[in-house]
Amino acid sequence: MVRYDLRHLHEDFLGRMNELLDEKVRPGEVAIFLFEVISNGKEHFDSVQKSADAIKERGDELLNSLKFNEVDWTIVVRKKQ
């Protein structure tokens, strides 16, 4: 299991998440991604839906998606075999 903190990318984390899944995560391995859901002081959960859609589109398995704290979200993904 590997963990990647993408909070510093703010709303632009999806490209890096896909890059990490392509290049760093082995088939069958579980990865945890942490990203922000706060933009300009307001919660924007469209990033959560976009991440779930991206994982589904890739054919990977979304194992969990949950609020980590007041500003961050965590998704747990198993890369397809």
MOPE-V902454 format. One record per residue. RES is the residue in three letters. PHI is phi in whole degrees, 0 to 359 (none if undefined). D_FIRST is the distance of its C-alpha to the first C-alpha in Angstrom with 2 decimals. Layout:
# MOPE-V902454
res	phi	d_first
RES	PHI	D_FIRST
RES	PHI	D_FIRST
This chain:
# MOPE-V902454
res	phi	d_first
MET	none	0.00
VAL	235	3.78
ARG	234	6.90
TYR	232	10.26
ASP	264	13.57
LEU	251	16.16
ARG	299	18.83
HIS	293	21.08
LEU	271	21.60
HIS	54	23.13
GLU	280	24.09
ASP	259	23.30
PHE	271	19.51
LEU	298	19.36
GLY	300	20.31
ARG	292	17.66
MET	300	14.94
ASN	296	16.37
GLU	299	16.71
LEU	297	13.08
LEU	297	12.22
ASP	288	15.14
GLU	255	14.73
LYS	248	11.31
VAL	267	8.82
ARG	280	9.73
PRO	305	11.43
GLY	86	9.86
GLU	281	6.20
VAL	261	4.89
ALA	235	5.54
ILE	248	7.53
PHE	242	10.95
LEU	247	13.72
PHE	215	17.27
GLU	274	20.86
VAL	241	23.16
ILE	252	26.19
SER	222	28.64
ASN	54	32.08
GLY	80	31.68
LYS	237	31.11
GLU	286	28.20
HIS	231	27.53
PHE	276	25.31
ASP	296	25.93
SER	296	22.74
VAL	294	20.87
GLN	295	22.86
LYS	298	22.49
SER	293	18.69
ALA	296	18.89
ASP	296	21.60
ALA	296	19.76
ILE	295	16.78
LYS	298	19.47
GLU	298	21.50
ARG	288	18.82
GLY	90	18.46
ASP	276	14.79
GLU	252	14.07
LEU	276	13.98
LEU	272	12.60
ASN	200	13.74
SER	212	15.78
LEU	208	17.33
LYS	286	19.35
PHE	273	17.71
ASN	203	21.11
GLU	292	24.44
VAL	236	23.40
ASP	241	19.69
TRP	232	17.62
THR	235	13.96
ILE	238	12.66
VAL	243	9.63
VAL	231	9.71
ARG	255	9.19
LYS	289	10.77
LYS	300	13.95
GLN	288	14.67
